[in-house]
Amino acid sequence: MKMTSLLFILSLLFLSVSCGKGGRSNGKKYIKITAEQIANVMDNQVMSCGSIGRKACPEGVSRLMILNRSNADASYVCSGFMVNKTTLVTNHHCVENLTECNNTYIAVYDGYGYHQTKCKRIIKTLEDYSSANDPRRAIDYTVMEIEEEFFGNTFGLSTAKASVGDNVTAWVVDHTGLDIIENPNFFESRITEFNCKVQNQNDSASLVLENCPVIHGNSGSPAVNTAGDIVGVIWGATDADVSSQTDLAIRRSGSGLGIVTEMTHFAEFTKI
């Protein structure tokens, strides 16, 4: 598709959000959590599987809690995925510096429970345009090393880029407990599957997925091809009218767009 067409579509994303954040690119999905609470929260995670057709959810999908020690109200959640036993990929707007890395707590799904770890160091982090609404934006990723090795299955990276019309699966982490209005909690989350399709692909802008209703907190989730290999990391979305409490049949029938940084931008930093 011509670049002008892609820019036009992306220019319509004025209401888009960086999906780990609670609004435009200068806001985050805040959760109020203290340093005294975080150990109990991480010890009692409940990660369920919301796949299509009751198949198993993939191991390696991860839930991130980023603690702000100076202001509990400014803590927030994101997502990520493992690409080998010590390397996790998420977004730059989720973890972009050493302070955030040192305060990032991670639950990695292992097929029946979760592996608990933390960010050890940032291998590489990058964004090209800070505004989530900039139609030129293509890059928003962080590759990090974790403290404790993960011995479950991890994601491979695709050797080929996704093309227009390709089917792509988004495996997102929905922070379901936080969206319970009456009694929100930090413990419950769900790995949710969406069958998306590549609407636009261009080296000068992000990969755009249609029928991909990702939401706040899904930032850093994996987008995979039909072989199950990573084609990119999700960083943004256009559908802000649903939540993790929305009926999945309704949510999956929506027309939201998912916005993705392609794996070619970060693949070289995932090798060990």
N, C-alpha and C positions, 0 to 999 in steps of 0.2 A: 504494500500500500504506500502511496506517496507520503512523504514527510508532512506535507501541508494537511493531509487528511488526519494524520496522527495528532498533529499539533492542535487541530480543531477539536478533536475528541477530548484530548487532555485538557484543553482550555475550558471544557465544560465541567471539569472537576473542581470548580470553584468551591464546592461544598465538600470536597474530598477531605479526608483526615489521614494523618499518620496513625495507623490503626492500633498502635500501642499507646496512643495518647488520646486525651479526651476532647479534642477539638482540632484547631489548626496546628501548624508545626511548632508553635511556641507553648503548647499545652500538653499535659500528659494525663493518663487515666490514673488518677491518684487513689491510693488506699491509705488509710491511717493505720500504721503499724509501727510499733516501737522495737528497739533493740531487745528489750526484755521479752517481747512476745515472739520474736522470729524463730527461736529454737523450737518452741512448742508448735508453731505453725508448720514448720518444715518436717517435724517428726510425725505429723498427723495428716498428711496430704491424702486425699481420696481422688484418684484419677480414673474416671470412667471412659468407656469407649462409645462414641456415637458414629459408628461406621454405617455405610449403606449396605443392607443385606446381611447384617450381623457378622460380617467377616472381622478378622482380627485387625486391630489398629497397629500401625507400625511402631516398633521399638525405636527409641532415639528421639522422639518428639519430646520437647522439654518446656517446662513452665519456669519462668524467671520472676523472682521478686527482688526488686531493687530498693534497698532500705536507705532512707535519708536520716542519718543519725542526729542531725541538728534540727530537723523539722519533720516529725512523724507524719504530718499531713501531706508531705511532699514525696512520700514513698509511692511506688507504682509497680505495675505488672507488665510483663511482655512474654514473648514466646521464643523458642529457638529449636535447633535440631543438631544432632550429633552426626559428624561425617567421618570420624574415626574414634578410637577409644579415649582420646584426650582433647579433641577439637570440636567446638560448638560454633554454629553460625547463628547470628541474630541480626538486629539492625543497629546502625550508628545512633539513631535517636533513642535507642533503648540503653545501650552501654557505650559511652564514647570516650571515657577517660579512666585513669587509674583509681580515682576515688569511687566512681560508680562500680568498677570491676571489683574492688575490695568489698563492696557491699551488695554484691549480686549473689543471691541464693537460688539454687537450681534443683528442680526435681525432674529427672530424666525417666520417662516411661520405659519399663523393661518387659512389658507384655502381661504382667500380672500385678505389679506394684510400681515402685519407682526407686531410682538410685539418687541419693542425696549428695550434692557437691556444691562447690562455689567456683566463681571465676578466679583463676590463678594469675593470668596476665592477658593483656590484649596483644594478639599477634598482628592484626591490622584492622583499622577502622577508617571508614571514608564515607563522605557524602559529597555530591557535587554541587547541589543547590539546596540551601537550607529550607526554602519554602516548599511545603507539601503541594502547593498549587502551581508551582512552576512547571510548565509543560515540557521543559527540557530535562527535567529531573530523570536520571537513570540509575544513580548510585546511592544506596543507603544500606550499608552492611557493616557488621563487626564480626571478625573471626577471633575467637578467644580460646585459650587453653584452660581446661578445668583442673581442679586440684586432685580429685580422686578419679582414677581410670574407670571408664564404663565398659563392662564386658558383655553387654547385650549386642544385638544387631544394630548397625548404623547405616546411614544413607550413603549410597554412591552418587557421584556426580555424573550427569549425562555427558557424553562425548560430543553431542550435537545440540545446537540451540533449538528451542521451540520455534515453530513456524505458524503462520496464520492458519486457523482451522484445526490445529492440533488439540486433542483432548488432554487436559491437565488436571490433576487432582490436588486440591488444597487440603492438607491435614492441619487444621488450626487448633490451637488451645483456647477453649472458651473458659473463662474464669466464672463458672456458673454460680458459685457461692456468693460472689460479690454482687451479682445482679438480683439476688433475692431481696425484694424491697422490704418485706416485713422484718426479716432477721438475717441480714447479710453475714457471711462468714468467709474466712480466708482459706478454708480447707478444701472445698469442693471445686474440681475442675473437670473438663471433659475434652477429649480429643475428638474433634468433629470433622467428618469428611464431606467435601463438596466437589462435585464433578463440574469443572469449569472448561472453558474453551478459549484458545488464544484469539483475541479480537484484533490486536495490533502488535506488531513486532518491528522495532527499529533500533539500530545501534545508538541513535542520538536521544532516545527517551526510554522510559520504563516499558516493560512488557505489560500489556493490558489484557486481563482475563475477564470474559463475560460470564454471567450466571454464577458469580463468585461472591456471595454475600458475606465477606469478612467484616469484622467489627472491631471496636476498641479492645485492645488486649491481644489481638491476633498477630500483631507485629512480630516479625521474626519467624513466622511459621513457614514450613517447607511447601514448595510447589513442585510436584513431581510428574514425570511423563508416564506413559502406559507401562513402561518397564519398571517403574518405581524409583527412577533416578532423578536427582535434583536438577531442575531447570532454572530455579531461582528462589529468592527469599522474599516473602510478602512484606511490604512496608506500608501500604495504604489501601484505602477503600472509598467507595462513594455512598454506601448504604448505611446511613446513621439512624434509620428508623426501626431497626430491629435490635434485639439483644440476645444474649445466650439463653434467656428464658422464653424467647419466641419459639413456637412450635416448629420443629425442624422441617416438617413438610411444607409449611408456609414459607419459612426462610429459604429453603432450597428452591422454591418456585419463584423467588424474587429475581430482579434484574440488575442487582448491584455489580459493580466492577471491582475486581481486585487488581492492585498495582504491585508490580514485582521487579526487583533488581535481578538481572540475569546472572547465572552462575559463572559466566565467563569473566565477570568483574572480580570475583573473589576466589576462583578455583585454585590459583597458584599458591594461595596462603593457607590452604587446607592440607597440604602435603606434609607428612612426617617422615 
